[in-house]
Amino acid sequence: MIYIGSFDAQLYAIRTDGTLYWTFRAGDRILSSALVDAKGAILFGSQDDRVYALEPEGRLRWSVELGGDVDSSPILAADGTIFVGSDDRNCTPCELASAPVVDEKATPRLNTQPPLR
């Protein structure tokens, strides 16, 4: 499966043969790439200040407002923690199973994937 976010606020799931599988509408443009876990769950951000987690079939699992555009792509750390950066100057840890608790630790504005070591 190929996941493509768009300026029309849609996340498109495209089969490898090029046919459309499903679409999901966020509240604003999607600039981030999607992160897909081993079970097929999908996590991505939007310029509506939200991060979304979807089921493999495109149904919403959860979404949470982070307080700033979520332009950066989520990343997966070696310990399984997922991090999402946003324009609210936070790098928020989260799990696909449940919505993140927003941490108030400020970092520089994040428009790209936060680096991991």
N, C-alpha and C positions, 0 to 999 in steps of 0.2 A: 504494500500500500504506500502511496505517496501522499503527503499532506502539504497543502499549499495555502498559506494565508494571503489575504488580498486587501487592497485599498477599499473594496466594497464591503468590508467587515465580515466576509465569509471565510471560513476554513473549509477547504475542499479536500475530500478524500477521493483519490483517483486510483483505480485499480492499475496494475502494471500493464494491462492491455490498453490503457488510455481511456477507459470508460469511467464515468462518474459513479461513485458508490453512495456518497452522501455529502451534504453540506451542513454547516452549523453557523448561525449568525451570531456574532459578538456585537457589542454596542458601538464599536468604532473600528477603524482600520487595524489590520493585523500585520505588524512588521516583523514579529519574532518568528523564528522557526519553531516547529513543534518538537517536543521530546516525547518519545514513545517508550514505555517500559516493556519488560519481557512478556507481560500478559496482554499487551496491545493498548493499554490506557494511554491517553494523549493529554499533554499539558502544554499550554501556550499562553502568551500574553496579548493584550490588546491596548490600543490607545484610549480605551474607555476606563483606564486605570485598574483593570481587573486581570486576574490570572484565572484561567479556566482549566478544569480537568474533565475530560470526556471519556465515556465508555468506548470500547472499540467500534461499536455500532453508531457512534455519533451522538448518543444521549448525554446530557449534562450530568456529571457526577457531583461537582460543586464549582462554585466560583467565589472569589473574594476580592474586594476592593483593596488595593495597596496604597492609594493616595497619590499616585502619579502614573503617567503613561508607562506601560510595560512593553518597551520596544526591544529589550534584550531577550535572547533565547534562554530558556531554562537549561541548567546543566546538572549533571548527575555526578556526585562525589563518590569516591571509592567505597565509603561506608553506606551508600544507598540514599543519603540525604540529597534532596533536590533543592537547588538555589535559584531564585528568581530576582533579578535586579530591576529597579524601576526609577522613574524620575523623582520619587519621593525621597531619594538618597538612602534607600535601604536595600540590603541584600537579604531577602526573606527565605528562610529554610521552610520546606514543606514536604509533605508526603502525598502521593496520589490517593491514598486511602481516605484522607480527611483534609479539610481546608486548613491552611496554615494559620498559626497565631502570629499576627504581625508584630515584629520585633522593632523597637524604636531606636536601634543602633544606626546612627547616620553614617553614610559612606558618600563618596563623591557620586554625582549623578551617573547612573549606569545606562548607557545606550548600547552596550555590547555585552557579550557573555562575560560574567565575572571569571577571572582565571582561577584555576585550582592547581595545587601542587601535590 
